Amino acid sequence: QLQLVESGGGLVQPGGSLRLSCAVSGSIFSMYSMGWYRQAPGKQRELVARIFRGGSTNSDDSVKGRFTISRENAKNTVYLQMNSLKAEDTAVYYCNAVSVEHGAYWGQGTQVTVSS
C-alpha cells in the first residue's frame, strides 16, 4: 500500500510562487508515474502535470511556462514549483501515483489559494 502526503500549500498573492511537495512511502517510488491534479470548487478534478518514470513530463496548457513538475527518487518525493500564480489556480491540489503493476493512489490534498 502506497502512502502519499502533500505539503506546501497556502495563501499567496497573485504573481507569487509556491512549491508543493508529495512524500511517498510504502513501495518503490521509482516504479510510479507521478502527477499533480487540482480541483476547484464546483469543478472536476483536472490534471496539472505528470512526470513519468523515465523523467519525461507533460502539463496542462493553462500552466505551461509557469509550473514545473520534478521528482527526486532518492527522497521519494515529487514537487510542483508554481510561479506567476493566478486567482484561477486556486484549488485543492492532489498528488497521484500510478503504476501498471500496482494501480493508482492519491494523497489527501493541499489547499492553494491565490488572492490579494
N, C-alpha and C positions, 0 to 999 in steps of 0.2 A: 504494500500500500504506500502510495506516494503522498507526502505532505508538502503543501506549498503555503508559504507565509509572505504576504506582501507588506511592504513598508514604504514610507517616504511621501505619502500623500499629505495634503493640507490645503491651506488657503494661500493663494498667490495673486498678485495684481496682474492685469493684462500686460503682456510683454515680458513677464517674468519666466523663471525656469524652476523646474523640479526634476529630481531624479528618483524614479521608483525602483525598488529592489524586490526581488522574489527569491527567497531562500528555499531550496528544495532538499528534502531528506526522504529516506526510505527506499531508495533504489539507485541505480546507476544513472546519474544526471545526464551524462553524455549520450545516452541512448535515446533521449527525448528531443523532439522538436518543441521549442518553447514559443509561446505567444503572449501578447498583451491584448486584451479586449476591453471595451468600455461600454457602459450602459447609462444613458442619461434618463432622467425621469420621463416616463411615458413613451420611451423608445425601446427598440430591440437592442440586444447586445450586439456589438459590431467588432470586427477585427481591426485592431490598430496597427499591429506589426507582428511579424513572426520571424524567428531565426531557426534555421534548420540545423541538423546535427553537424553538417559539414561547415557551417558558418555563414552560408548564404542567407540573405534576408529579403523580405518584401514588406511593404507597408501600404496603408490606405493613402489614396491621393490627397486626402484632406490634411495629412500630417507630413507628407514628403517635404524634406528640406528643413523641418522643424524638430521632428522626433527621431531618435536613433535607438535602435534595439541592439543590445550586445549581450554576450554571455561569458562567464568566467568558469570554465569547467572545474578548475582546481578548487573553487569556492562553492560549487553547486549553486550558482546564483545567476539570474538573468536580470538585466537592467533595462530601464526605459528612460533615456535622457530626453526631457521635454523642454524645448526652448520656444521663445516667442509665443507664449501661451495666449489663447484667446478665450473669451467667455464661452464659446461653443465647445471648448474642450472640457467643460465641467461635466463630470460623470463619476461613477464608481468604476475604478479600473481593476480588472481581474487578470491574474496570471493563469496561464493554461499550459499544461504539458501533455504531449501526445506521442504515443509510441504504437506502431502497428502491433507489436508483440504484447503490450501491456495496457492498451486503452488510453483513455483521456482522464485528466484530473484538473480540478480547479482550486484556486485559492479562495479566501473569504472576501477579498476585495478591499480596496483602499479608496477613500473619497478624495477627489481632486476638485477644488472649487476655485475658479478664476473669476475674481471680482474686485472692483475698486472700492 
